[in-house]
């Protein structure tokens, strides 16, 4: 197995939960790319990394994925994380399978996608409400905004799922049976 793992996928699909578990139980160094992306947005607007650029949800996803994937590859190529055993776990919302293949595949890293494409938007809204915490930016959004976002998240999940199938990348549906799905992921990655 390679040294590092990227946990990618949509919000409230369990990316941070499984990443924290990998850090606590297996010794991975956890890095949240959402925090790094927020830093780029605030401090380096000239990079064009912006979740509030007035684009559609899918266009924003493509924009940020295409800009951040080479950055992630540079992080991996630095060798900085190779000295850690077992390595780092990086959780990241805005990384499409096509950009993983184009920029990151072949590096010292495995990837898994956590998605919720097997639910309707209203059920996805309920999942968001169930798993949102005060640490999540969506916790403070109105129900109307969350319902609108649920439509986008289901759409993005379908897109990621189709790309995972196309490129042969592992994906995990977490809308139902989340703990069973986490156990399957750990088993698939020989971690339990």
N, C-alpha and C positions, 0 to 999 in steps of 0.2 A: 504494500500500500504506500501511496505517496505521503509526504510529510504533512501537507496542509489540506484543509477542506473548506470549500465555499458552500455556504448554505444560502441559496438564492430563492426568490419567489415573491409572492404577494404579501401585503400587510395582513397581520393577524392569522397567518397560516402556520405559525409555530417556529419561525426562523430563529428568533431570539431565544425562545424557550429551549430549543434543542441545542443551540450554540452555547448557552449558559450551562446546560447539562454536560456537554462535551468538555467545557472548561473545568467544571467542578469535579466531575467524576473521572475524567480521563486525562486531565492535565493540559489540555489545549489552551493556548493563549487566545483569548477572545478579542476580536476587533469588529466594531460596528461600523460598517461603511456608511450607514445613514448619518452618523455623526460627522464623518469626514466630508460627506457630500454637503451637509449643512454648513460646514466650515468653508468649503469652496464657494458656496452661494453667498455667504456673508462677506468673506474677505477677498475673494478673487472673482468678482463678477465678470471680468474680462474673459474668463474661460468659457462662458456661455452655459455653465452648469447651473441650471435653474429649474426648479419645479414649478415656478410661478411665472413662466415666460409667456403666458397667454395662449399656449398651444393646447391641442386636444390631449387627452390622457395618454393615448397611444403614441402620439408624436413626442410628448415629453419623455415617455419611457424609452423610445428609440434614441432621442437626443442624449439623455443622461447615460444610458447604457453604452452608446458609442464613444462617449468621452471618458467614462470611468473605466471601461474594460482595459484600455492600454495602461492606465494608471495602476490598476491591480496587477497587471503583468509586470510592470516595472517594480512594484513592491515585491513580488515573488522572485523576480530575477536578481534582486539585490542580494539575495542569500541571507539577509538579516534574520529571517525566520527559520532557516534551515538548521541553525544551531540548537533550536528548541526541540525536544522530544516530548510529545509526538509532533509538535508544530503549532500552527495557528488555525483557528476556525474563524472564518470571516463571514459575517452575515450581511446580506445585501439584497435590497428590494430591486433596484433598477439595474439588473444585469440579464439581458436576453441571451438565450442559448446561442443564437447566431453570432453574437459578439464574444461569448465565451469561446466558441469554436475558432473564430477569426483571430482573437488576440491572446487567449490564455491557454487553450488546449495545448498539451505537450509540456507544460511547465510542471513544477513539483507540487501538483494540486489535483484533488478530486473535487467533484461538484455534485450537488443534489438540489433539486427544485422542490419547494413546498408550495402547493397551489390549492385552490378551492374551486375547481371548474365543475364539480358535480352537484352544485346547488344553484337555485334561482337567486336573483338579487335580494329578495326579501329575507330568505334564509341566511344569506351572506351578511346582511345587515344585523341579524340576530347574533351571528357569530362574533361580529365586530363588537357589539355591545357586551357580549359575554366576556371577551378576552381583553378588551381595552383597559388599560390602567392609567393612573395619573401621569405616568412617565411617557405615555404615547401622545403624540401631537393630536391625534384624532379624538382623544378623550374629551377635549373641550369643544369639539364641533357639534353643531346642532344635529338632531335626528334627520332633518331634511338633507343636510350636507352629507351625512353618513349614508343615507339611502341612495343619493346620487353617486357617491363613491363606490357603493356596493355594485352598482351596474358596471362601473369601470373595472373593478377588481375581478369580477366574473369574466368580463371580456379579456382582460390581461391574462387570467388563468388559462382560458381556452387557448390563447395565442401561445403562451409558454408551453402548454401541454403538446400542442401540435409541433412546435419546434423541437421539444425534447424527443418526441417520436421520430422526427426527421433526422436528428443527429445522433440518436441512440443514447441520450442522456437520461439518468434516473430522475424520476419525479414521484412525488408522494402527495396524494389527495388527503387533506387533513380536516375537511369539514365534518366528517363523522369518524368516530373511533380514533381520536387524536392520539391517545396513549398507545394503542395497538400499532398505529402507523409509526410512531416514534420507535417502538421496539423493533418493528420490521426494518426501519432505516438503520438502527444500530446493528442489527443482525447482518443486513446486506453489506455494511461497511466493516464487518468483522470487529465490532467494537464491544460486543457483549459476550 
